[in-house]
Structure formats: C-alpha cells, structure tokens
Amino acid sequence: AVVIKCSDSSYVSEVKGLFETRVKKSVDLYSSYNADEVKNLDNAIIKTSGNYAVLCVTNDTAAAEKVLKEAGF
C-alpha cells in the first residue's frame, strides 16, 4: 500500500492518475510471468480523501476496504 499526502488538494487527482498509470504498467509487466499478481493488480484499490491518495494492491481487498473506510476513504 502507498499513501501520499499532497501539499494541496489540487494535486490529489494528479497522484490518482499516476497510481492508475503505475497499476496499468505493472499489469503489462506481470502478465507474461506472474498471473497471480495480475489478479491483485486488476483489483487494486485507488482512493482519495482530502489531501490524501491511496493505492493498495492486495489479495484481501475486503479487509483493505474495511481499513480504508475506517480511515475515512
């Protein structure tokens, strides 16, 4: 998981876009040799709240969603 605190909320959408690009490039990279990781990447969680952006890649998205919800995402 990665949590980024932006100095200004105007940067949050830019960071979210960078996370989306990172996930897509990782899917392209892993698709040829690590299908299990691709599954996790396909289910990546990208959320924003206030000045924060979060990227979470896990095999337990339900638990991650719960933690993020409790943290305000």
KASULLIN-V507605 format. One line per field, one symbol per residue. psi: psi as a letter, one per 40 degrees, with the letter a starting at -180 (. if undefined). burial: b if it has 16 or more other ideal C-beta (glycine too) atoms within 10 Angstrom, else e. A space follows every 10 residues. Layout:
BEGIN
psi: ???
burial: ???
END
This chain:
BEGIN
psi: ihhhhieiee eddddddddd ddddddddde deegdddddd ddeihhiihb eihhhhhieg dddddddddd ee.
burial: eeebebeeee ebeebbeebe ebbeebbeeb eeeeeebbeb beebbbbbee ebbbbbbeee eeebeeebee eeb
END
